[in-house]
Amino acid sequence: MKNMKVIMIDWNAYGNAEMEETFRARGYEVSKCAFDSGAPAEKRGRMLDDLRSAMDGFRPDYVFSYHYFPEISDVCEAVNVPYLAWIYDSPVFDLYSPSVLNHVNRIFVFDRGVADEFAAGGIPTVHYMPLGACVRDANGKADIGAVSAGTYTSDVTFIGSMYSEPKHRLYDKFSSVSPYVHGYLDAIIETQKHLYGVNILEKFITPEIEAEMQKAYPTDPNSRNIMSPAKLYSQFVLSRQVTSLERREIMEILGKYALNGISGAPDVLDPTTSIGLHGHDDDVQTAHYEMNKSGHIDSASRDIRISLYTHDPALRIPGIRNMGPVNYGPEMYSIFASSKINLNITLRSILTGIPLRALDIMSCGGFLLSNYQEELCEYFIPGEDFDYYEDYEDLLNKVDYYLTHDAKREAMARSAQEKIRTEHTLSSRLDAIETYL
């Protein structure tokens, strides 16, 4: 393997430490340059000057960053150095910059749905690349092996934003629109909440609806970005509102379940209810049927512990332990490994891709229960590596089943962790990324 030289863009990115670790394990020389896209223009200019100086002296084979930064791309374009940008979030406003066409760019998006959109637009610099992970133990140490089962501090855990803080309440800006438009937006949000695997929001923002939205929350013209107002509203505002409602409702239902059993949640389960479209596990279906015949599981007597780690410390939901925020890194890995069930509730602007949260859960031997995501079911086997729910009722069924079937749950977590180790490491992803050089 060639002794590569890489400049890493150093910013507060999830996974930066893991990627640097991966580079150095391969024997690469690594130089880091700080960049803050939110800094004032003068400070950004100084950072870009530092990058130019580093490129001149270090002479890297390429510049790497998580996220795509148009200004970084322009610097690389000027000196003809490849810029490899790997995106783990969606949506990404900067991805709609005209600079995306710079010939030095090799931009990798984890969401195939987004990659397909750019391919359909004839953009040759954007490519599909799923995310990768480091296998870790319960203490956050890398490449140790399967986590020891049996010691758990929580029954069900969700780590993520509830979008309840004021800065995330963008949908509130439409409170001044007409009752018809507000009702229309509420209706498409409610419809999207019940659909997995497809995002309908943008196509239902008609020119008339968009005009009303512009009056309440105008989008500023920006020559450095070609994202349409309809896409901006659907991706950054409406999809976030869908996710906020969904996460809140799921937490409320799980809180009632923890306090009162399944009969305390909305819609008492019916034994004729379909368990799922795919029916991937006969044992799960049988257990659900037996459970549903009584219509009640006394989960409260089992002292169910539901833990939420989020940035809003004031959020209170009966039956839910709000543990506050947790930093990305060893503490987060330990929480995943010591929870019986870890939820992934995907941000709805992610179309088909596997969120980083899901990979991180599986990488440290945690058990993953997720909403349906197309690519998650392509790379991992439902009922063998993880499981997914199709609606709230199915979520409750599967939470109850996996809380009472320790051996099966732990075997699935081990299977997923081994699959991460053999098929989805950062190093293997880097091999694929570097084929584009």
N, C-alpha and C positions, 0 to 999 in steps of 0.2 A: 504494500500500500504506500502510495506517495506521501511523503512528509508534507502535508498541506499546511498552508498558512492562512488563518481566518481572522478577520476582524468581526467581533461580535458587537452589535449595538446594545449597549447596556442601559436598560430601563426597567421599571418595575413590572416585568412580564412574568406571568406564570411559566414556570419551566425553564427560565434562563439558567439557573444553577445546574439543573439536570442536563441541559444541552451543553453547557461548558464542560461538565464532567464527561459527557460523551465524546466531545472533541479531544479532550486531553487523554482519555483512555485510548484513543486511536493514534496517539502520538503527534497530534496536530500542534503547531504553534498558534497560540491564541492571544490576540491583543483586543482589549475592550475599549470602546469609545462611548461615552455617555451621550444620550440624546433625550430631550424632553419636548415632545411635540406641542405641549400646552404652555411652554415657556414663552415669555415675550420675544418678539422678533429679534431684538438685539442679542439676547442670550442664545437663541437658536442659531444665530449667525456665528457666534463664537464656537459653539459646539460643532457646527459644520466645518469651520476652519480647522478645528482640532482633528476632525475626521480626514480632511484633505491632507493635513500634515502626516497623520499616521499612515495613510495610504501611500504617500510618497516615500516614507522611510521604511515601512514594514513590507511593502509590496505584496499584498495578500493575493491568494488565488481567488478569493471571493469575500464579499461582505455578507454577513448573515444577521437577520433579525426575526424574532417573533413579531408579528404584525407587519404591515406594509406602510412605509413612510415615503411619501412623494419626494420630500426634500433630500432624503438619503439616496433615492433612485436618481435624482438629477445630478448629485455629486458623482455617483458611480458612472453615470452615462458620460459625463464630461471627461473622465479619465479611462473609460472603457474597461471597467472592472465589473465582473458579474455580481449582481445583487440577488441573493437568495432570501426571499421573505416567506415565512410560513405562518399562516393565519389560523388561530384557534378560536376565533370569535365570529359571530355573525349577528347582525350586519356589521360591515366595516365601511364607514363613510369614505375613508381614503382610497378604497379600492376603486372608486368611481372617478378618480382623478385622471385627466388626460395623460399624466406621466406614466400610467400603467403600460403605455405603448412603447416606452423606452426599451431599446433592443437588449440592454444588459439585464433586464428583469427576468427572473425565474420566480414567479409568484405561485405559491402552493396554498390551496384552500382545502379545508378538511370536509367541506360539504359538497358532495357531488352535484347537488341541485344548483349551487352557485357556479361551479365549474361549467356545467352545461349551459347556463345562461351566458357566460362569457364566450364559450365556444360558439354558441348560436350567433353571437354578435361579431364573430370573426376576430376575436382578440387572441393572438397566438402566445401571449406571455403568461397567461393564467392557466394553471394545471391543477388537477385533482391529486391530493395526497392526504390519506387519513392520518390522524395524529398517532403518536407512539407514546410509550411510557417506560419507566424503569420499574422492574420488579423490586418490591420493598417489603420488609418485615414490619411488625407492629410498632417498632421504634423508629421507623423511617429509614433504616439502613438498606442500602441497595443490594440486590442480587443475593439474597439470603436463602430464599426458598419459601415454602408454604408457611403461612402463619399458624401458630399453634391454636387449635380450636378450643372452645369451651369457656373462655374468660371474656365476658361481655359486660359493658357498662351501660348499654342502651339496647332496647329491643328494635326500635325503628328510628333511623336518623336521616335528617335532610340537612345538607350544608348548601346554602345558597341564598341569594337575595330574594326577599319577598316583594321588592319594589314598592314598599310602603313608605319609604322616606320621601320628604317633600321634593327632593331633586329628581326622583323617578316618577312623580305624579304628573307626567306630561299630558295625559288624557284629560286632566282637570282643566286644561286650557281651552277645551271645547265646551265649557259650561255655558258660554254665551251664544252658541249657535241656536238656530231655530229648533223648536220641539221636534219637528219632523226629521231634521238632520241628526239630532242627538239620538232620537229613537232608531233611526236607520243605522247609525254607527253601533249603538248598543246591540242591535239585532245581528249584525255581521260578526261582532265580537262574540256574542253568545253562540252563534253557529260554529265559528272557528274553534271554540272551546271544546266542542264535541267531535272534532275532526282531527285525526292524526295522519301524518304522512302527506298532507297537502296543505298549502297556505292559500286561502281564497281571498284574503283581505284586499290586496292591491287591485285585483280585477273588479272588485265591487265598489271601488272609489271612482264614481263617474265624474265627468267634468263638472257637472253641477254641484255634486257633493264636495269635490275638491275646492271649488270656488268659495263655498261657505267655510270650509276648513281654513282656507288661506286668510279669510277675514279675521278669524278668531286667533289663529296661530300662524302668522305668515312665515314662509320660508324665504330667506334672503337669497337673491341671485348670487351665484358664486362661479366665477370663470374657471376655478380650479377643481370643480366637481360637476359631474354631469348626471348625478342622481336626480330622477324626476321627483316632483313634489308627492305624487301618489305613492311612489316607492318609499320615499322618506317617511311619510305618514304611516304607511302600512308596516314598515320594518321597525322603526324606532319608537312609534307611539302605540299603534293598535296592537301589534304583536306583544309588546311589553304589557299592555293592559290585559290581554288574554292570559298571559303567564301569571300576572299578579293575581287575577281572580282565581285561576286554577290552583295555584299554590296555596292561597288562603283557604279555598274550599276543601282541598285535600287535607290540610292541617286541621281544619275544624272537624271534618269527618273522622280523622284518626283520633283527635282528642275525645270525641264522643265515644268512639270505640274503646279507647283506653279506660274511660270512666264508666261506661254502661254496657259494653258489649255491642255486638253488631246491631241488635234491635234498637239501640240508641241513636244510630245513624239514620239519615234519610233513606226512605225506600227499603223496608224490611225485605230481606232477600227471599226470593221465591225458588223452590226446588226445581222449577222448570226453566229457570233462567239459563241461557247459553253461557258456558264457561269461556268460550272464546272462538274466534274464527278458525283457528288452526288445530285446537285440541291436541297439543303436542305431548301431553303427559296423562295417561290414563289414571295413574295413581292420584294426580292432582284433581282430576275431574271427579273421581270416586269420593275423595275426601270432601270436596266441595259439596257434593250432593248429600252426603251423610250429614254434613254440618248444616246445610240449608233446610233439611227436613224439620229441624226444631225451630229454625228461624231465630235462634238466639245462642250466642256463645258468651259465657260469663267471663269475658276477658278481664273485667275489673278484679276478679278474684285471683288473677294471675299477676297482678301488679305490673301491667304493661307500661313500659317507659318509652315515651316518644320524645325525642330530642331534636330541637331546631337550633341550628347555628346560623345566625344572620346578623346583619349590621344594624338592625333596628332594635335597640335594647328595650324600648317601651312597648313593643308588640306583646300582647297578652292574648292567648287562646286557651280556653279551659282544656285541661288534660295534656297540654304540651309544655315541655320544659324549654324555655327560651334561654339558651346557653350563651347568647351573644356571638360576636364574630370569632372566627378562627383564621389564623394566617395560613397561607398556602405553604406546605412543607411538612416536616416530621409530625407536628401536632395533628394536622389534618389526616395524615396517613394512619396515625394511631387511632383516631376516632373511627375511621372507616373499618379498620381491622377489628375493633372491639365493639362493633355494633352488629347485631344479628342480621338486620336488614338495612341496607342503604338505598334511599330513593334517589332516582334521577328524574326530575321533572323538567324537561327540556324547554329552554327559551324558544318561543314559537317562531321566531325569525330564522331558526336553524331548520332547514328544509328536510334533509335526509341524513345528515352526517352524525357521527358518534361524538357527543360532547366530551370534552376533556374530563369532566367530572366522572363519567361512566368508566373511562379507562383508568383513572386514578383509583377508583373504588376497587376494581378488579385487580389492579397491579399489586395491591398490598394484601390480597387475600380476603377482601370484603365481599359480602354477597350483594349483588345488584338486582334491584327491582326497578324497572324503568317504564316510562310510557313507550309506546311503539315508535321506533325509529328504523327506517328502512335499512340503513347500512349496519346498524347494530345486529339485525337479524341475518345479514349477509356474512358477517365476519365471526359471529358467535352464535351458538345454537341455543334457542330458547328451551328451557327445561333441562339443559345439560350444563351450560355455562352461566346462565342468568335467567331471569324471567321478565316478562313485560305484562302490563295490564292494558285492557282495552277501554275501560271506563271506570268510574269510581266504584261501582259494585264489584267489578272484577278485582280492583285494587284491594278492597277489604277482604274478599275471599282469599287472595293470595298472601296477604299479610298474615291472616290467621293460620293458613296452612303452613307457611314456612316458619312461623314462630313455634309450631308444635311438631315440626319434623326436622330436628337438628341435624341428623346424619345426612339427610338428602341435601339440605341447604349448605352444609359445610363441604360436602363433596362437590357441589356445583361451584362454590367459591374457589376451591382448589383447582378445579378443571379450568376455570377462567384465568386464574393466575398463571397456570402453566401455559395456556395459549398466549397470554401476553409475553411470557418469557421466550417462547419459540417463534412467534409470528408477528409480534407488534411492538418490538423494542424501538427505542429511539435510534439505535445504531442501524437497525435494518431499514428504518425509514430514511436515514441519512444516506445509506447506500443508494436508495432509489432516487432521492433528491439530486445526488451528485451525478447521476446519469444525464442530467439536463445541462451539465457544464459543456 
